[in-house]
Amino acid sequence: MSAGNTVMEGALDNGVAGILAECGGACACATCHAYVAEAWLPRLKPLEDMEDAMLDSTLERRPASRLMCQIELNAELDGLEVFIARNES
C-alpha cells in the first residue's frame, strides 16, 4: 500500500475479502467498515462527524470501528492492523 492512499484503496487493490467499498471512498455507505487493533487507535486522526454518522449505520459498531476509506496511509501507520467487519450492502 502506498502513502497517500487509503486503507480501503489498498484493500481493494490487494483483493482483501469483505471490503465492498460501494461508494468508492466517499464516506457514504460504511461498506468498508473494519476494526482497528487497539494499539493503533491513538495514531489515527479522530473521527469526523460524517464518519461517526456512517458508523452508526453499521451492523456491529465497536469502539475500534473505523471506515477504511477515511484512514490515509502514511509512514506512521506502517504495519497497521485492521480486522474486517461483516459488511453488507
Steps between C-alpha positions, in 0.01 A plus 500: 500500500628844415512809720220737407261219412233389742486164671185432294687560173779271612252230596325522163830500310605186687172309484426505873169321551223684682577855391214586265566875470178562312530879515860496377637676808252786532412413863143435393437129550702342786579190290869538582440468874779332694637483851839655568727316742487684832872584504458693175200714595701786657695542174190566291342837438182544707164404353334777305124550527423340161695183580345483846151524349574233240636265767165529679349317202732199529389162629750466783657831594772476765736755660767395247267537199624717215427539130804396300430773242573759769843372605772642280822303503824660611833387646362511856240238407747248354384165637146615582280209609133494408236230518223508240149535637200325353415742220175467311349716232 
